[in-house]
Structure formats: structure tokens, C-alpha cells
């Protein structure tokens, strides 16, 4: 093999390898968002979903009051009346609550006292009913106020429950009953699960596409994602049904709603924290085309376009503007430096292009610096997909978002997909992709080694064509092992643990060894893309002076190569990371997280030639300083 370090073929964009976050599979509520109380504000369709009355030692009742028009963003609260003894409510959390021993937990509640002087006793219990943390609150005012109390836990529980007892005789109104660990990501109140954010940070993503996916579209326009309802005080963010609540009845999650505690401000902050460009996607005036296909008429598109303009102001406007001020009030006076904006999720057809153009006309005029991302729908190519592409070629869309959920075979074959793409059209954003294996055992079992290997082969093709492909992200990102709607997924978790799939390590290896320029890696003058089951790409990092080779050996035999480097001085050692498994159906689980993980060995190389023996069924990343 010959690597031509002195003949770069394309610049690799800093955004090349990113992540796509959607609140699917309990990705946000019950996942990344660290709130432990489910239905904290009694706003689920069934107001007591997730709650149970506790009346072992007392007499009392709960009435759900709906103040409707008075407070449309948070209409309901619970009125608790206690006649005697101790009466309470128990919250089951999101498939239980993950509680760590010896850690601080912060309880809060909005309350307004009616009659009497009730004492509120808060306790965390494990599944055996053992108390593992407690605190109490007293002296409630007759006006709505927020009360907080913290406590340290005495034990770990993967399925803890929160009991809130009211003792004495009297009446009290309660709302927004909340429990967070102190140890959120960066210890932020209303924060994110630190272990899950760390998994994202470790990927070193170039961008975050959020908040979806289909949830941007909604089953119908009424339930589309509306970013303005996700900013401001958490108690004023209007809950919505999650689009994944009713899909796939066989695996239905009737308790799946969006509290928007993780909203657009938090998405921007997360992007900033982990050094990723924010890439918000907005509804284009169309609900999910796979579902109702409901559209806003063209003459009623203005509010949708205004949402886009206001979002740019929220992210980039100075603090004298309405939305820039809100950002500052929320704690971020500096701008978020938004550069990309997606219009529509997975859409196509005339109805889509027409709406896209209406956005484009206004946005290009008012914000020519913002790169617009259009959608071509799901690949492989079909008439609808081709239609959107044809249209985009004529316009100035910065990037076109293509999605592919296909078999591992398709991914291997499509490592050449972009080799002959039209170089004159818009750039490609591979916004959602995952190789789908047929295997079906545990929750995590669709994330097979063969799917990861096929994605690695495909990604060598993306990297070789970095002049045209400028962003790529696997999908979906997260899944709770007990509450998923879609598989495979990049990261699995339960209430306390998380595991990277083989696919996660493929993403990590590419993103952590990205480079700044793609350079040729050739065999007898030809790119390696499937011949003898070898797929390869190469980049150099001009700043660090490192050559990064990615080579997939998809065959069941070991393969030996002599690699010659042209155009740079000499190899001086380096690191060889190998991801491999003998069983194509191997996968990682929460109990066995390290079954398929990269193994690093030092490279003992000097001079301009290096001999390698690639293990059967392996993905190899060689980082070679020169
Ligand atoms: O990633 C899961 C779903 O796949 C996304 O919500 C949607 O865009 C696609 O159909």
C-alpha cells in the first residue's frame, strides 16, 4: 500500500464526525436529562401516571386541579388533603430511579398551603422498601413558592422510588415535584446525567444535530417540536406527548412525554461544553410524512419561518434583543455562535421543497452567513429522494441531509457511494445512518460486530470523499434497555450504567483520529474499497504532524501489507488501535461492556515503510507521527 502524504485530495471539515441526538428510547426524559421524577407536574395525558397513593398509616386524598386557561403552559397541580396520620404519593421514576450511595440528592417542590400545617417527609426507598435517604420540609406559605431540601443517600439502588408523605391534618397544593442528583454534568441544576454526557464528550464530536428526527415533525403538526416551548424556567415549559409514545404498539411506551427540561438552551450549552457545533433542526411546516403527512398551507408558513428567525436571535442575538435577552437571563450572555440550521427532518417531495424554499428565501436574505441544511429523505435512491436532490442542486442549500438504515451488506457495498457524486452540487450531510443486522436477542443485540465493521468500511468511503461529505452522524444515539422503540442504537444505558456498542467505538476511532486533510491510500494505484474485503482511508493532521490510517479487513483471513509512505519524512513509532471480534454477531452489554473494545499497541516503525498484519474481521486505526 502506498500513502501519498504530499497529495491531499480534500480538506476534512472539523464538523466531519458528529452526533445526532433525539429524544427516542428515553434519550432525554429518563436518560440524558437527570430528573428522576416522572410526570413531575401531573401533565401526562393521565395525570397520575407514574404516581401511586400511599395510605398505609393515614387517611387522605389527592385531587388533580386543572387551572386550564390561567396557566396553559403548566395547567395541573395536585391538591393533597390529609385527614389524619401520614398520607402520601410515591413516584416510580423512569423504570425506577438510579440512586448512588453516599451522594447528595436535591429535592424540590412548588407548594401552596391551604388549611392546617402539614409536614412533608421525603424518602427514597429501594425495591425492598428500605429507606436509603430522607429529608423533610415544613412551614409552607399560602402563596405558591419553590421549596428545596437535600440529603445524602445511604445505599445504591438501580430502581429506587421516591415517597413524599404529608403528615398532620390539612390541605396543600403541590406541583413540579423533582429530584436531581447533585452530581450532574458540571454540577448544573436542572442538569444532565454526567456519565452519559461523558460518553458523548469522549467521542469528540464535531457537531450535535438536535432535537430530532421524527420528533421535530410530530405525528401531527399540533405535537411538532416547538423550541420556544422548551426555553425559560423549566416549570413554564409546556409538556408534549413524545412522537415515540404511540409508535410501534408492540413496544409501546405510554408514559413517554417530553418535559423539555432538556430544551434548546441546554442543547446549545451541551454543544458548547463538548466543543461541537450546534445544528438545530426545525419543523418546516410538515408533520411526519410516514404518518399523517399533515402540512401547514403555504400562506400560513410565516410562524414557522419566524421560529427560525427567532432561534437565530436566541443563539446569536445580542442581549438587547428579545430572544438574546432570554438567553442571557437563562445564564448565557455570550452568543452560542450558531452557524448551521436544518429545515425539516426526513422529508422530500414537492410539498417539502416548496416549504424549504420559503424558509430559504427569508433566511438567505436576513442571515446569509447561516448554512442551511435541507433534507432528501431516506436513501437508497428512489424517485422522491432524487426529486429533492435535483431541486437542491439548483439552489444554494449548504448541505443536504441523507439518511440510511440498511443491511451491513449495503454499507459495505456503499463504501463507494460518494466516489462519483456530482462535485458541483451541495455538500452531503449523512445525518442518520446505522447498519441493521437481523439478530434479535437482548436489547443490545442488534448492535452486532458485523454492523459496526460495515459502518467502518462505509465511513472510509465518507472520509475518502471529505470534499463532498462534510458531516456524518450515527442514529439513534441513546437507548434505555427497558424503554426503547428503535434498535440498533449507539449507546445503551440503564438507570446507573451505560455501555458503548461496537458501533460507538467505530465512531470514536474515526472522530478521535480525524485529521485535517484526506490523502490517498492506494494499492497499485487504486483506492481500497472492497477488493479482497479491504477498505481503507487516510488523513493527515497538519498541526500535529500525524498520519492516520483506517483499514478494515472484512475477510475471515488475516491480511499482510507493506505500507510505504510517500512525501513525508519517516515513521517514528505510533499507535495501532484494533477493534475486532471473531463472531460477527458479538455485541457489548451493560453486564459485559468490554467484549468488543479497541486494543492499543505501540507501533515500532522507523523509516518510510511499515509492515502490518491485519487480523481477520478487524478495524485498524494507525496513528503515525511523521
Ligand atoms: O433515528 C430514528 C428515526 O429514523 C428518526 O427519528 C427519523 O428521522 C428516521 O426515520
Boltz pocket constraint, residues with backbone or C-beta under 6 A from the ligand:
constraints:
  - pocket:
      binder: B
      contacts: [[A, 22], [A, 24], [A, 212], [A, 213], [A, 214], [A, 215], [A, 345], [A, 346], [A, 403], [A, 432], [A, 475], [A, 476], [A, 486]]
      max_distance: 6.0
